[in-house]
């Protein structure tokens, strides 16, 4: 699959996860890879975006945009996410 097709697949339908990105897909923007990682973690815990937003104190629409690779997070927000998921920053950013 071509680079543009992978990116369209991720950004278009919202179903791609970090598991779909191999180590060869480093050309996929980091925002898209991080968004997929965030979605994976949220779904593993069976959290809705609304619950995650309330739990972490982050606007739900921002979480949605990050998961779709449309927006990025500041380092401060990434640290909040790691704390909220009770994982280290390195675990959160692993395999990006």
ChimeraX attribute file (.defattr): number of C-alpha atoms within 10 A of each C-alpha:
attribute: neighborCount
match mode: 1-to-1
recipient: residues
	/A:1	5
	/A:2	6
	/A:3	12
	/A:4	11
	/A:5	11
	/A:6	16
	/A:7	18
	/A:8	11
	/A:9	13
	/A:10	24
	/A:11	19
	/A:12	12
	/A:13	9
	/A:14	16
	/A:15	12
	/A:16	22
	/A:17	19
	/A:18	19
	/A:19	11
	/A:20	13
	/A:21	17
	/A:22	10
	/A:23	9
	/A:24	7
	/A:25	14
	/A:26	13
	/A:27	11
	/A:28	16
	/A:29	12
	/A:30	13
	/A:31	18
	/A:32	25
	/A:33	29
	/A:34	25
	/A:35	28
	/A:36	27
	/A:37	22
	/A:38	25
	/A:39	24
	/A:40	17
	/A:41	16
	/A:42	16
	/A:43	12
	/A:44	9
	/A:45	10
	/A:46	11
	/A:47	14
	/A:48	13
	/A:49	20
	/A:50	15
	/A:51	13
	/A:52	20
	/A:53	17
	/A:54	12
	/A:55	13
	/A:56	17
	/A:57	13
	/A:58	16
	/A:59	13
	/A:60	17
	/A:61	12
	/A:62	16
	/A:63	22
	/A:64	19
	/A:65	16
	/A:66	21
	/A:67	26
	/A:68	25
	/A:69	21
	/A:70	14
	/A:71	14
	/A:72	19
	/A:73	16
	/A:74	8
	/A:75	10
	/A:76	8
	/A:77	14
	/A:78	17
	/A:79	16
	/A:80	16
	/A:81	22
	/A:82	18
	/A:83	14
	/A:84	13
	/A:85	17
	/A:86	11
	/A:87	12
	/A:88	13
	/A:89	15
	/A:90	9
	/A:91	10
	/A:92	20
	/A:93	14
	/A:94	10
	/A:95	15
	/A:96	19
